């Protein structure tokens, strides 16, 4: 089953900051880190901050509330080992950015 949905074009996603999109019932922050497009839940699992409002550097987004870092590929927190944010698989077709509706397994 192909559960990807188009959420943006590559040109709509700023470098090192996010475009916030609604995917199903969730807000997802879409980042462009170099040439890679990455997607993470917009809600910080620690304090509820908007991860999409945070800064992004070398594949890590920093929550604007406490500056805790979350890996955009795995969701792992750099401050608390057991804390993870949901991340989502992305793909680019032409200039269209698609996000999978279900998050990646947190065991990755």
C-alpha positions as CSV (number, residue, x, y, z in Angstrom):
1,X,0.0,0.0,0.0
2,X,1.3,3.4,-1.0
3,X,0.4,5.8,1.8
4,X,2.5,8.8,0.7
5,X,0.8,12.2,0.2
6,X,2.1,15.3,-1.6
7,X,2.8,18.0,0.9
8,X,4.9,20.6,-0.9
9,X,7.4,21.3,-3.7
10,X,11.1,21.3,-3.0
11,X,11.2,25.1,-3.7
12,X,8.7,25.7,-0.9
13,X,10.9,24.2,1.8
14,X,13.5,26.7,3.1
15,X,17.0,25.7,3.9
16,X,17.7,25.0,7.6
17,X,14.2,25.9,8.6
18,X,10.9,24.2,8.1
19,X,7.6,24.2,6.2
20,X,4.8,23.1,8.5
21,X,2.2,20.9,6.8
22,X,-0.9,19.1,7.9
23,X,-0.8,15.3,7.1
24,X,-3.9,13.5,8.3
25,X,-4.4,14.6,11.9
26,X,-0.8,15.6,12.5
27,X,1.3,18.7,11.9
28,X,4.6,17.7,10.4
29,X,7.7,19.9,10.0
30,X,9.5,19.4,6.6
31,X,13.1,20.4,6.6
32,X,15.7,20.7,3.8
33,X,19.1,19.7,5.1
34,X,21.5,20.1,2.2
35,X,19.8,18.3,-0.6
36,X,17.9,15.9,1.7
37,X,14.2,16.4,2.6
38,X,13.4,15.2,6.1
39,X,10.1,15.1,8.1
40,X,9.5,15.1,11.8
41,X,6.5,15.5,14.0
42,X,6.0,19.3,14.7
43,X,5.4,18.7,18.4
44,X,8.4,18.2,20.7
45,X,7.8,15.1,22.8
46,X,9.5,16.8,25.8
47,X,7.7,20.2,26.2
48,X,5.3,20.4,23.3
49,X,7.3,23.1,21.5
50,X,6.9,23.5,17.7
51,X,9.9,21.7,16.3
52,X,9.3,23.5,13.0
53,X,10.0,26.8,14.6
54,X,13.4,25.4,15.7
55,X,16.7,25.8,13.9
56,X,18.2,22.9,11.9
57,X,21.9,22.2,11.6
58,X,23.6,19.0,10.3
59,X,20.4,16.9,10.5
60,X,19.4,18.0,14.0
61,X,16.5,20.2,14.8
62,X,16.6,22.2,18.1
63,X,13.4,22.7,19.9
64,X,12.8,26.4,20.4
65,X,11.8,26.0,24.1
66,X,14.8,24.2,25.7
67,X,17.1,23.7,22.7
68,X,17.0,20.0,22.9
69,X,18.1,18.4,19.7
70,X,16.2,15.8,17.7
71,X,17.8,13.8,14.9
72,X,15.7,14.3,11.8
73,X,16.5,10.8,10.5
74,X,15.8,8.8,13.6
75,X,13.9,11.1,16.0
76,X,16.4,10.4,18.8
77,X,16.9,13.2,21.3
78,X,20.4,14.3,22.1
79,X,19.6,15.1,25.8
80,X,17.4,12.1,26.9
81,X,18.2,8.7,25.4
82,X,14.7,7.3,25.8
83,X,12.9,10.3,24.2
84,X,12.1,10.3,20.5
85,X,10.0,12.3,18.1
86,X,8.2,10.6,15.3
87,X,9.9,10.9,11.9
88,X,8.4,10.3,8.6
89,X,9.7,8.8,5.3
90,X,9.9,11.3,2.5
91,X,10.4,11.0,-1.3
92,X,10.8,13.5,-4.0
93,X,9.2,13.0,-7.5
94,X,10.2,15.7,-9.9
95,X,9.9,18.8,-7.7
96,X,7.0,17.3,-5.5
97,X,7.7,16.3,-1.9
98,X,5.7,13.4,-0.6
99,X,5.5,12.2,3.0
100,X,4.4,8.8,4.2
101,X,1.3,9.0,6.4
102,X,2.6,6.7,9.1
103,X,5.7,7.4,11.1
104,X,8.8,5.3,10.9
105,X,9.2,2.7,13.6
106,X,11.1,4.3,16.6
107,X,13.4,1.3,16.7
108,X,15.3,2.5,13.6
